[in-house]
Amino acid sequence: MQDNAALDPENRALYAEILRAPAGYDLDAAVATTYTLDFETALVVPATLAFHAAENRQETLDTPLALLEGLERLSARIAIFCEAGRIKAMPKGANRLTALLEDTVTEVAAPRGGAFHPKLWLLRFAPIGGHGQSRLRLAVLSRNLTTDASWDLSLSLDGRIADTRHDQNAPLIDLIAALPVLAAGRPAPDHITKMVASLAEDLACAEWEHPEHVRKIGFAVNGLTDRVWRPQVGRKLGVISPFVTDGALKTLCRGVAPEDACLLSRAEELALLEPETLSRFGNLLVLDEMAETEDGEEGEQSSLGPVPARGLHAKAFITERYSSTEITMGSGNATSPALLGGENVEIFATLSGYSKHLGTVEDQMSPERLGRFLRNFVPYTPEDTEKEGAAEKRLEQFRRMLAGTPLTLRCEERENSQILLHLSAEREVLIPEGIGLRLWPIVAGTDHGVDVTSLDKQERPLARLPLRDVTRWIGVRLRDGESGLEQDFTLGTALADLPEARTSEILRALIENRDAFLRYIRLLLGDVSEAAKALFAAGQGGDLSGVFGTGQEAPILEDMVRALSGDGRQLRDIERLVSRLRDPDTDRCEVIPEEFLQLWETFRAVMPEDNRHD
């Protein structure tokens, strides 16, 4: 047996490793695509990129100042594109820092009527100091940008920008370049459109480093044109797919003997297949004693009910042709929308190499590899879910229509820094009879929600909130009256007449006292890894004594002197922070120590003119 099968479960990669910059480089630009998205994960990503110490997701979430600094430093360099109407719901209220993701996240729709389903990261790293060539990294994933803990697959490729174009990247370029055009509702911001175009240009000349024993790498994208790609037929076939349909499976295994065909899926999906389809696979497998997660995927027969913590989410197609093995991984399930009709936007990466090196289908599924986590599928008669399925279909149809309608939230300033939010739709939204619609501002939560019976160009009050809690995101709850089935999700709107002071209000809410202010100054000035570790310790109730001090400005003074002799970025960050926190009328702020303000004015007087924000 081959010693190091490509899908060996012992070959593990942390998400943070995919996002970490190479030594001597900083992140310059990043684009991500996902079907579903949750805001907590989207908030952690910039902090993970900014602080290499940020390995633990919960530690990062518990440290709002680290989240804030990560967003401030990197959110303008990150673009996330997700399926419209597939941002996870936050009924109890969201972190107000989600306001800083408003330009980072763009909701999109598949042009051929299916799901926008690709999962990838494309990152560009620039050399620190500006000397040398930028580097690229491409990660093709099977998972969404969510907290889902299912078993999944990823391929991470590092590359350089060569002098000539490489045809193998053409499908990737088509996908990246199309992203802003696919926007549903609010258009992608101009700076995102320019950044994506710049990445697509570099991608054309990307030359990837091949993993060991991989002789060739190919890419494919479905769902942008009428052309539909699917894995080549070989003499042996292995399929790993959480969702499956009869038509796609019959096409994939055409010409393959049943004893040479293996299928790993979810039990509830296999139970819905035709007997003829099952008979074409001599080996039918499911995960052993692991709950199988829905995670919002697009299967034609989707599971209902609560979402367990673990299960199968990996997608892979393994074929043996002559003496070679081809392993295709990516976002596409073995379903008709992904592989036959091409309605879904999907991405695939195919690795080719000699079978003696990459392993055969039998190697991948052997008891020494994946096989120890698998068991044979035992056929059973599934429960009748026709009523629930019909209700889910009704809600899904309305969800798609609502998500494709441009919505606007207009801010009206009231007394005591309160904002009255007015909601309107670019065109009339016809709410089907029997479906209830409830909307709320996500930071405030459902307690500030209203039941809506009509949506059109006429404005209607949605909520009255403090400015610091205003975002362009609204929570949505759909309820099917006949079955009682509910769906919660988040939608983005266009935000009109937003007061400029909103970001300052968010800062004041997070930096609530002088200790927090000095912690943040230290984070701006110091070594980010050490500062992040200290912040995470504080987030878990650790002691900050001796790390940041409480008004002892000597260590801060030393760091400020060092910053003055550098490129000025850190001092510009401090000036931005001080100007936001100061009261515009008194030019003072109770969370900023008077001694620091005096010190800061001294530094500001000797700062280069182009570093000031007058």
Secondary structure, DSSP 8 states (H G I E B T S, - for coil): --SS-TT-TT----HHHHH---TTEEEEEEEEEESSB-HHHHHHHHHHHH-TT---HHHHHT-HHHHHHHHHHHGGGEEEEEETT-EE--TT---GGGGGGTTTEEEE--TTSS-B---EEEEEEEETTS-S--EEEEEEESS-BSS---B--EEEEEEEE-SS--GGGHHHHHHHHHGGGGB-SS---HHHHHHHHHHHHHHTTEEE---TT--EEEEEEESSSS--------SEEEEE-SSB-HHHHHHHTTT--GGGEEEE--HHHHTTS-HHHHHT-SEEEEESS-----TT---SS---S---S--B---EEEEEETTEEEEEEES--BSHHHHTS--SBEEEEEEEEEHHHH--HHHHTSTTTGGGGEEE---------HHHHHHHHHHHHHHHHHHTS-EEEEEEE-GGGEEEEEEEESS-B---TTEEEEEEETTT-GGG-EEES-BSSS-EEEEEEEGGG--SEEEEEEEETTT--EEEEEEE-EEES--TTHHHHHHHHH--SHHHHHHHHHHHHS-HHHHHHHHHHHHTT---TTTT-SS--HHHHHHHHHHHTTTSHHHHHHHHHHHHHS-TTTS--TTS-HHHHHHHHHHHHHS-GGG---
